[in-house]
Amino acid sequence: MERKILLLGDPELYKVSKEIQREELESLRPIFEDMFDCIKGIRRDYGFGRAIAAPQIGVHKRLICILTDKPYVIINPTLEFVGDEMMEVMDDCMSFPNLLVKVRRYRHCILHYRDENWAEQEKRMDDDMSELIQHEYDHLDGILATMRAIDNKSFVMRK
């Protein structure tokens, strides 16, 4: 089911999410599907979208779904940054689909997480995927890209 995505300014977006416990896994499976449906809906309506964090649909759990080469369910992620190399990117977000924000992100990171079967996983992420996971991870802590803007001239409306 394609759920309503919370928009910039909604106080729910600024809440810190709670870790998922193993016994919650089965009850969360329908939410995984809803999150993938939201990604597909944003692609249909706006022409972008690779990932979504649970807080964006009002679920305050440490859960991210990515839809790239295949669907990924990321539970209780932690990030480890590799090196100090940063990059500047124009970041977009499903919670403000017509706004781009210039931010700095680490170019490389290692993502540690549990998958949909509760198996521990580790994945190195570089460049655009590193930026993507940092963006979604921030949502879990109630941080939006607008809060990471490089300066007050870092905002651009999408045409």
Phi, psi and omega in degrees: 000130179280110182273164175289131177268129180293141184255156178318130182103340178291123183300338179296333181290342185260007179273147177276134182276155180264149176298149176270136176264150183306321183292348177273347190307308184298321182290341181271348183305319177297330178291323176305310183296319178300320181294318177296323177297323178296318177301313180297323179293318177296320177300316180297315187275329187234348177079018174215173175126117177236343186202161177211146176256145184307322180301337180292343174247018175083014178255111186268064177235154182279079187220131177230140172240131179242136177234094178239249178294334175202168179283136176237131173253124185240113184248133177049054182289153166228150181243140175236119182276139182252110180077183183250001185293127181247164175219152175258133181223155170268109187268136173246169185204142177294339180276351170211074192295342180255011183239136173247144182230127177280122181227164172254135178224157173291139181286332184225141174206165174243127180261125174250133183196174170252143179268187184295347177256010180070016177278139177288137181227157175219133183218127174280136180232133183234153172053240186296328178286327175295316178299316182300311183292326177296319178300310182292321179299320177303319179305324181294336179257012178075024181251129178254157180303328179300333180279348180252009181306140181299317178202186183281002176250017186267018184244133181223133175279136177287139180274000000 
